[in-house]
Amino acid sequence: MLEIFQKGGPIMYLIFLTSILAVAVIFERLWHLHRAKIDTNKFMDSISNTLKRNRIMEAIELCEQTPGPIAHIVKAAILKHDRSKQEIKEAIEDAGIHEIPRLEKNLGILSTIASITPLLGLLGTVMGLVRAFQVIQEKATALSPVSPGDLAGGIWEALLTTVAGLVVAIPAFIIYNYLVSRVENMTLDMERSATDLINILTQRIQE
């Protein structure tokens, strides 16, 4: 494997570094999203029941004990429980401005890796072909016959970098889309929870 890797030329090292970075980002995002995932319906039922009994501090403590962006947004709204509906909405929006970037953190890096690794592979392909044609030119200048062995190095480089670039890019692109869908689903849960909470708090104010 090491010999094959070395035959791919210098571009293989760049592709290898991007693959390590991609793996690091993937594991970091999967771990973060796993920790942020909660049973939203169960959590909101608990918050609703607590607020209906007018136990504000208990609801805040429940939010603090629950991980994830939904609990943070709910807590921000509950802290404004005695304010107007508009102020509660603003508190939720302000909290969302901070929470959504945390969910999307490093996804841009993964998207970039999925985009540039095929280009790196293409660059390696071009460099390998240039090497092959250089050998042909040198042999022609020296009036020597060109053998397949003379071209093997350039062709190896051309083929290996293309394969390596695609091997990194395809899984990175698939996992990127999966992570984006996870973030979008969590964002929808945040929006639904915020709407439900606004209705609950508004009813308390009216009562």
N, C-alpha and C positions, 0 to 999 in steps of 0.2 A: 504493500500500500504506500509506503514512504517513497519507494522508487517511482511509482506511478504519479504520486503527488508532485515530486520534484520535476518530472517530465512535463508537467503542466506549465512550468515557467513561473515568473514572479507574480503574475495575476492570481495564481492559485492561493498565494499567501493572503492577498486582499480578500478573496472570497472566503477563505477560512476564518479570517478575523470577523467578517460580517456575520458568518454563521454562528460564531461564539456569542456575538452581541445579540443576535436574534434569539438564541436559546435563553440567554439571561433575561431579556425583556419578556419573553413568553412566560417563563416560570414566575417572574415577579408579578406580572399582570394576572395570571391565573390565581396566584396566592392572594393577591389583593382583592380580586373580585369574589373569591371564595369566602374570604373573611367578611366582605360587605354584604353577602347574600343572607337574607332573613326571610322568615315566613311573614310576608307583609300583611296578609289578612288577619292573622292571629295577633300581630303586633298592634294593628289599628283597632281591632276589637278591644284589646286591653286598654289602649289609650282612651277610646270612646267611653268604655264603662267607668274608667277612673274619673274622667272629666264630668260625666253625668252625676257622679257622687260628689262633685266639687272638690276633689282631692288634687289640687294643682301640683303641689310639691311631689306627691307620689307619682304623678304622670311625668314630671321632669326627671325624677330618679330613674324611672323605667326607661326613658330615652337615653340617659347617661350610661345605663347598664347594657344597652343594646348597641351593637356595632353597626356601622354602615351609614351611608348618606341619608337614608330615609329618616332614621332616628334623629340625626342632626337637624334636618329641616323641620321635623315635627317639634323638636325642642325649641327651635327659634320662634316658631309660631305660638307655642304655648306660653313662652315668656312674654308675649304681647297679648295674652288672653283677654285683658281688660281694655284693650284699645279698639279702635274702629276696624271695620273689615278691610279698608284700604291699607291701614298700617300693618295688619296681619299679613296681607298679600305682599307688601314690600319686604317684610322680614323674611318671608319664604323665598322671595326672589333673590334677596341678598345672600341667603344661605346657599341657594342653588348655584349662584355665580362661583362660589368657592368649591362646592362639592363636585360639580360636573367635570371641571378640569382635573380633579383628582382621579376620577374614573377613566378619563381619556389619557392620562399621563403615559408617556412613552409609546403610545400607539402610532404616533407619527414616525418614530424611529423604525418601527417594524414595517410600516408601509413603505418607507424609503428603502429599506433593505430589500423588500420584495420587488421594488422597481429597479434598483440599480444592479443587483447581482446578475440578471440576464445581460445587462449592458457590459458589465465587467467580463462576463463570459464571451460576449461578442468581441470585446477589445482583445481578449486573449486569443480568440480565433484569428482575428486580423493579424496580430503580431506573429502567430505561428505560421500563417500563410506567407507573410513577409519573409520570415526566416527561410521557408522552403524555396521561395523565388530567388532569394539571395544565393542560396546554394546552387540553383540552376544557372544563375548568371555567372558565378565564380567558375563553375565547371565549363560553361560555354567559353568563357574568356581563356581558360587554360586548355581548351580543346580536349577536355576529358569527358568520357561518357558519364551520364548521370544514372546512378543506381538507386533502387528503391530505398536502400539503407541511408543514402545521403539525404533523402527527403523525410525520413521517418521522424526525426526530432521535431521539425516544424509541424508536421501533420499531427503528431501526438499532442503537441501544445495546443493546436487549433481545436482538436476534438475534446480534449480533457477539460479545458476551461469552459467550453460551452456546456458540457454535461454538468460540471460542478456548479456553474451559475444557475442552471435550471433546478438542480437538486436542492439548492438553498432557497430559491425564489418561490417555487411551487408550494412547499409546506408553509413558508412564511406568509404567503398571500392567503392561503386557506385559513390559517390560524388567525391572521389579522381580521378577516371577515367574521370569523366566529366571535372574537373578542369584541368587535364593534357591535355585533348583534346583542351580546350580553349587556354592553353598556346602554344600548338603546332600550332594551327591555327594562333595565333598572331605572332609566330616566322616566319611562312611562309609569312605572310603579311610583316614583317620586311625585309625578304630576297628579296621579290619581289619589295618592295619600294626602297631598296638599289640598286638593279640592275637597275631599271628605272632611279634613280637619277644619278648613275654613267654614264649612257648613255647620259643623258641631259647635265651633266657637261662636259663630254668629248667632246660633240659636240660644246659647247661654247668655249672650249680651242682651238679646231681645227679651229673654225671660227675666 
